[in-house]
Amino acid sequence: MLPLKDDNPTARPAVITLLLIVACVGVYFFVQPSGSASITSQNADDDAAFTVEHAAIPCEILQGHPLTVNELRATYEGGDTAACAKNDTSPEGFPNKNVYFALLLSMFLHAGLLHLGGNMLYLWVFGNNVEDRMGLVGYLAFYLLGGLAATFAHVALDPNSTVPVVGASGAIASVMGAYLVLYPRARVHTAIFFGIILFRPIPAWAVLGFWFVSQFFVDASSGVAWAAHVGGFVFGVIVALVLKLARPDPERREPSDAVQLV
């Protein structure tokens, strides 16, 4: 299922959501080598080096320093994605890298146009209403903390990984979790791929519930950091539950889920 839009109007413009989308798109096309118009092997090498130098890597986060030359060789030449070595004395591959700042940068890096486009679509569909409920500053803080929570969930599951984690999907998953709690009955216009493509308005709880459950069936070899998605989503659910209890919004009438499911 692919969400396209929702019937859930906002009272204020989605300023932060738009800025986040602009930032991600801008970084991809104007900063990342992968955004280059020409696709060559040299660009691929440059993109791999750029990603390692700027993205979060579980091994680095736990050890507190960049990957060593031996770890990089084992990963990219030997194919060992868990090449984290505690007593490796070889020099660091990118000694000037701040491995903790990379946690933030990773949220704005993407592995390709499909990765970028999908993430930005989900962010726009669900982010504007969560921003409207939380306010500008609160939403921005929530988004960034959600991204961090998602990355830490991935690190906890695969601490020895020497593979970079890129993408806004962890942070966006936290937005989706919050949307599920705040607007479970909002109608989401969705493209359903079932032999043919069907377009149907579906309650948010069904769309988001299906997405969350599907994360546990992701192919391990797909390269998708499903634990980050789950961790971000759970973080969003918890924060939204606390927000809903602390700041109830009784005057807002939630959109109805009275739709036909065909």
N, C-alpha and C positions, 0 to 999 in steps of 0.2 A: 504494500500500500504506500502511495506517495501523496502526502498532503499538499494541496495547492493553495488553499486559502481558508479562512474561517469566517463564520458569521458572528463576530464578536467585536463590536465597535469599541474604540478607545475614546477617552475624554481629552487626551493630550497627544501631540505628535510623538512618535517613537524616536526621539533624538539619539539616544545612546545606541539603540539597535541599529539605526542607520549608520552611525559613526563606526560601529564595530564591523558592519558589512563593508564599508568603504575602506577601513583599515586592512581587513583581510584581502580584499580584492587588490588594493594598492600594493601590499607587500608581495602578493603573488606575481603581479605583472611588472612591477618596477624594482623589486629587490631580489626576489628569488631567481636564480638562473633558469629554472624550469619555466618561467614566464616568457622566455625569449621566443621570438617568432620562428626561429629556425631550430629544428631538432637535430642535433648531431651528437656523436659519441662524446665529443669534448664537452658539450653542454651537460650531458648526463654525468660525466665525471665532476664537472664544476658543481652541479646540483647536489651530488652525493657529499662532496666536501663541505659545501655550504650548510647542508642539513646537519652533518655531524658536528660542525663548529658552532651551530646556533640552537639546535633542538635539544630537548630534555632526553636523557638516556638513563634508564634505571640504575645501571652500574655506577655511573658518575654521581648520581644523586646520593647513593648510599656511601660511596667512598669519599665524596667531597672533592674530587679532582677529575680533570678530563681523562678520557681513555688514553692509554699508552700506545705507542707505535705497535708493539706486539699484539695488543688487544684489537687494534684496528686491522692489522694484517690477518689475524685469526678470523675476524668477522667478515671482512670483505674479500679476502683471498681464499681463506679456508672454509668459509660458509658456516662457521660456528657462531650462532646468534646468542650464545650464552658464554662468551669468552672472558667473562669478568675474572680477573686474577688479582688476588689480594696482595701478593708479594712480588708483583712484577716491577722490576727496577729499570725497565727501558724508558726512554724519555716520553713525555706527553706529546700526543699528536698535535693538539691545539692548546698550548700552555696558557694563552691569554683568555681562554674561555671561562666565563663565570657560570658554573654548572647550575647554580640556583636561579640566576636571572634567566637562564634558558627555560626554566619552568614557565615563565611568562611568555617568552618569545614563541614557544612551541604552539601556543594557542592561535597564533596568527600565520602559521606556515601550513601549506597544503601540498599534497603529493601529486596533484593534477587538476585539470579543469573539472572533471566529474566530481572529484572529492570536494573541491571548492564550491561548485554550483549546488550540490546537494546540501552541504552544510549551511550555505547562505539561505537557501529556500526554507529549511527548517527553522533557522533563526528568525527569519522574517515572519513566518506564519505564527509562531508561538511567542516570539520575543516581545512584540509590541504590547500585548496585553499584560504580560508579567511586568514589563517596565512601567506600564500605566498604573499597576497596583502597588509597586514598590517605590516608585519615584526615581529620579535620575541617579542620584548618588547611591541610594540603596541598591538599585538594580545593577549598576556597574560593579559595586563591591561584591554583590551576590554572584554575578557572572564570573568574575575573576577567581573568587574563592571556589566556585563550582568547578572551574577548570583545574585548579590545584587539587581539589578533592579527587577528581577523576584520574589525574596523573598518579597521585599517591596510591589509588586503588590498583592501578596497573603495575606500579612498582612493587606493591605488596604481593601481587600474584606472580610476578616474574622478576625478582630482584637481581638476577644475574644477567639479565638481558643487556646486550651491547648495541641494540638496535634503537635508533632515534624514534621518538614518539612525536608525531606532528598532527596538527588539525585542531579545529575549534569544536569538534564533535563532543568532547567531554564536557566542556562548558555549556554547549547547547543542550546536552542531555540533562543538565541540571535545570535549565529553563523549561524543558519538556516535563520534567518531574513536578516542577512548581505549577505549571499550567494544569496538569492532571488534578492537582489538589484544589486549585483556585477555580477552575472552570471545567469540571468533568463533563458537563452536559452541553457545552458549546458545540455547535455543528461545524465540522471540518469537512470541506469539500475535498474528496480524495479520489485519486486515480487507483483503481484496483486492477492488478494484473492477474487474470485468471483465464488463460487461453486467449481471451480478448481483453481489451482495456475497457473497464466500466468506470463511469464517473458518478459518484454518489456522495451525498452529504451524510456523514457518519458522526456519532457522538465522540467527543474528544477522548473519553475513557476507553473506547474501543480502539481508536487509532493508536493512542499512546500505550495502551496495555499490550496490543499486538506487537508494537515495536520493542517494548521492554522484554517481553518473553522471547522474541526472536533473537535477542542478543545471546541467549544461552545455547543457541544452535548454530552459531557462526563457525564456519570451518576454521580449524586451528591454523591451517596453512594459508589463509586468506590475507594475513597481515593486518587484520582489523583488531584494534585493541578493545575487545568487547568488555573487558573488566573496567576500563576507563568509562565506557558508556554506562555500565551498571552503577559504578561508583558515583558518577556525576548525577545520574537520575535519582538515586536514593538520597543524595545530598539535597537535591532540589525538593523532593517530597518532604523531607524533614524540616527544611527551612520554611516551606510554604505552610506546613501544619502549624508551626510555631507562630508564623505571621497571622494565620487565620484565627488562632486562639487569642493572640495578643491584640490584634487590630481587626475585629470583625467589621464587615462592610455590609450591613443589613439593607442599606438603601439601594444597593446595586441589584438589579434583577438579572439573574443569570439566563443566558439564552437556553431555550428549550431543546430537549433531545427528541422531541416528538417527530420522528422521521421514519419513513418506511425503509427497512433493510431488505433489499431484493437480491 
